[in-house]
Amino acid sequence: MRLVFSMIGKRITQLLIMFLLLSFITFVLMKLTPGDPVRTILNVEDVSTTTAQEELIKQQYGFDRPILIQYGEWLSNVVQLDLGESIIAKQPVLQLIINRLPASVALTIGGLVALLVIAVPFSVLAAIYENKWPDYLCRGVAIIGASIPSFWLGLLLIFFFSLQLNLLPVMGRGTLAHYILPSVTLGMAMAPVYIKLLREQLIDILQSSYIESAIARGIPRWRILLFHAIRGSLIPLVTMFGLSIGSLLGGITVIEMLFSWPGMGELIVNAVTQRDYPLIQGYIIVVGSLVVFINLLVDLITMLINPQIMQEARRAQ
Amino acid sequence: MKDQLISIEHLFVTLNGSHQPLLEDVNLTIKMGEMVGLIGESGSGKSLTSRAVTGLLPKEMRVSGRISYGGNNLLELSDKERYKQLGIKIGYIFQDYRGSFTPFIRIGKQMTETIRTHIKLTKKQSEQLAREVLNEVGLEDKTIYHRFPFQLSGGQIQRAAVAMTLALKPELIICDEMTTALDVITGEKVLNYLAKVQKETGCAVLIITHDLAQAYKHTNRIYVMQQGRIVEEGLSEEVRCHHKHPYTKKLCSCLLALPGEDLITTASQVMVK
């Protein structure tokens, strides 16, 4: 238990360092990118405005002050859980994110479930029948899956399951049925890499001496596969998931837009196109913290799957 | 012939696509309650012979001949029927002790899993049996039962592997170079435990080793293998003192060049005491 607390402590320290670096870099970069937030605030992109009007807005929002002071002010507010107010929506950023975050997290979990349902059977089949037709079939499916863009895959699924067969809803979020198409699209988009990784891991493990020992003890093959082989091959899979969670949270934006999913995708796309700095900044901080938190969870799960890692962590302490 | 437990007759093992056999006309018998040694240098085909008995040969190898066990020719049985013999009738202890157990599952859990696969027992009964056999091989069940394999020393793991094999009371235990990866004293201790349990249960043991001193000390009969063939067989004492084949002579001369047999025996006796 002490080890777990120490790990959490380390991760919180990492989170703080990451938070400072990430927030500062994004703050500075956003100020340097083309586009004027003042014109966005005035809502007059194509109409000429007076300098006095612009100066007033700059003073009001603090854009006329040095960048470090602007950052310092923003940071002191963040410490008090105030991420500022959205320039466009005129609502607190934290509130806007909290309203949308659950839908995105739910979709991510749905995608993860779909990923497991797709990747595990395919890779197990490919590993058991290595270099036989089921293996070639699974590898073929993985290659085709990797070369299909997720938005097109989503469109195909909508076409067949919603428009042709009328089985599932096209868009929105409400019932469990609404989750199926976006989750499957997300899962299928991620599956090829995981199928390849899990297949190779399983092939290695199935040839290992501990599997041979289990066979020699007469343990049923299904038990060996499920409790000895698949469990062993999950470790790199979980680690990889932890590493790719950041890109996954970014990647679901396309799927959210495609299925009109009320997640953070639409929110952040609008914020970027309209230079809504407080919202972009808040989004980056929340997603960044989420990534660190999920990585902590991944570390704990990895230790549960493979206690040897826990022993090594103990020794390292 | 009546008390014969297993009989290997004219066994050939060939790699697919090759005409050169890896095992050539191997004949070997083991009687009930006997400890038989199979000796020879690395690559002589000892492990291949034992794997042919258990059906653990790689898929790319072809086997022919006859392995009579329990009135059946094992080579004619289906994979499923052969698989049923593993663990409960034929126990196997491997050389690589780190691979004897799945690294991320506790020793106790793996033992009960093995026991309950073959014997109809409740979880509690199987735990009790696992603890008993751990104690029998000189391990403290209170600590070992809940440990992971990587938390044990090589000697402890091998003894736990012996315990797990013994829990099922198989008629034949195949020990494939089980002490090679251990230090001399620990290896000797593990073999002494095996000999003790063998006497108590009356099972047959096939000890595969390239350590002649070990084979002489612990077995009743010895088979000598060279390049996939049995070149000599006989009682341990006979093979030791009246060997006929030049290869056995060569092996024995290597043994004589080593100073340690008596020392090993003495040291292990001290350790056991």
HADDOCK unambig.tbl for C-alpha pairs under 7 A between the chains (distance, minus, plus):
assign (segid A and resid 209 and name CA) (segid B and resid 99 and name CA) 4.78 0.50 0.50
assign (segid A and resid 210 and name CA) (segid B and resid 99 and name CA) 4.30 0.50 0.50
assign (segid A and resid 210 and name CA) (segid B and resid 100 and name CA) 5.55 0.50 0.50
assign (segid A and resid 210 and name CA) (segid B and resid 101 and name CA) 5.49 0.50 0.50
assign (segid A and resid 210 and name CA) (segid B and resid 102 and name CA) 5.19 0.50 0.50
assign (segid A and resid 213 and name CA) (segid B and resid 99 and name CA) 6.93 0.50 0.50
assign (segid A and resid 213 and name CA) (segid B and resid 100 and name CA) 5.48 0.50 0.50
assign (segid A and resid 213 and name CA) (segid B and resid 101 and name CA) 6.88 0.50 0.50
assign (segid A and resid 216 and name CA) (segid B and resid 86 and name CA) 5.56 0.50 0.50
assign (segid A and resid 216 and name CA) (segid B and resid 87 and name CA) 6.08 0.50 0.50
assign (segid A and resid 216 and name CA) (segid B and resid 92 and name CA) 6.19 0.50 0.50
assign (segid A and resid 217 and name CA) (segid B and resid 86 and name CA) 5.73 0.50 0.50
assign (segid A and resid 217 and name CA) (segid B and resid 87 and name CA) 4.13 0.50 0.50
assign (segid A and resid 217 and name CA) (segid B and resid 91 and name CA) 6.90 0.50 0.50
assign (segid A and resid 217 and name CA) (segid B and resid 114 and name CA) 6.45 0.50 0.50
assign (segid A and resid 218 and name CA) (segid B and resid 83 and name CA) 6.27 0.50 0.50
assign (segid A and resid 218 and name CA) (segid B and resid 84 and name CA) 6.59 0.50 0.50
assign (segid A and resid 218 and name CA) (segid B and resid 86 and name CA) 4.79 0.50 0.50
assign (segid A and resid 218 and name CA) (segid B and resid 87 and name CA) 5.09 0.50 0.50
assign (segid A and resid 219 and name CA) (segid B and resid 114 and name CA) 6.22 0.50 0.50
assign (segid A and resid 219 and name CA) (segid B and resid 117 and name CA) 6.19 0.50 0.50
assign (segid A and resid 228 and name CA) (segid B and resid 102 and name CA) 6.69 0.50 0.50
assign (segid A and resid 306 and name CA) (segid B and resid 104 and name CA) 5.31 0.50 0.50
assign (segid A and resid 307 and name CA) (segid B and resid 104 and name CA) 6.04 0.50 0.50
assign (segid A and resid 308 and name CA) (segid B and resid 104 and name CA) 6.98 0.50 0.50
